[in-house]
Amino acid sequence: MTRRVAWSIHVSTVLVGGTGLIYAWMLYLCEPVDAWAVINHPAQPQVQALHVVLAPLLVFFPGLVWRSHVWLRFSSRQEPRRRSGLVLAAALGPMVASGYLLQISVDETWRGIWVGVHVAVSILWLSVYVMHMLLPKEPLIAVPAQGVTALTRPEPAADRSSPVRPSHPTVVREHHPVRP
């Protein structure tokens, strides 16, 4: 995954998650100014619209890195951040589906169900995403130091004779001449 793609995922998570949190605050915690008001905050419709318009970014960018980052890490069984990455991968589908179903539901019972699922999975996504970014990239190893076992990152190997695996799969294209 390139830095540009990584930052695109970070920015889309902040934008979509931020507008979702602000919208939830307006919807559930703000008191309406007027007893007959339909909305709790004057900017509530704009924040909801912005959240819905920005949400496809959070579908596109994780989809962009699915093969080169998510599936590669899953299939290679790399340990650092693996559990949090699996939770993110598992939560993405229900978060997106419930957001879509919330927009098209007409029955109040189903709408309430999709709101509950969307809020719960979105809070899970945001909290695990922050944790995923804060966890170390390399696994920690136990190193005894003065009778106390401390966790530290392994030192880089001085011997570079072994091939270094790239962080993303290398695409090799063969040239095939066009037949007339």
TAFEN-V503557 format. One line per field, one symbol per residue. burial: 1 if it has 16 or more other C-alpha atoms within 10 Angstrom, else 0. A space follows every 10 residues. Layout:
BEGIN
burial = ???
END
This chain:
BEGIN
burial = 0000000111 0110111011 1011011000 0000000011 1001001101 1101101110 1100100011 0110000001 1101100110 1101110110 1100000000 1001101110 1110110110 0100000000 0000000000 0000000000 0000000000 0000000000
END
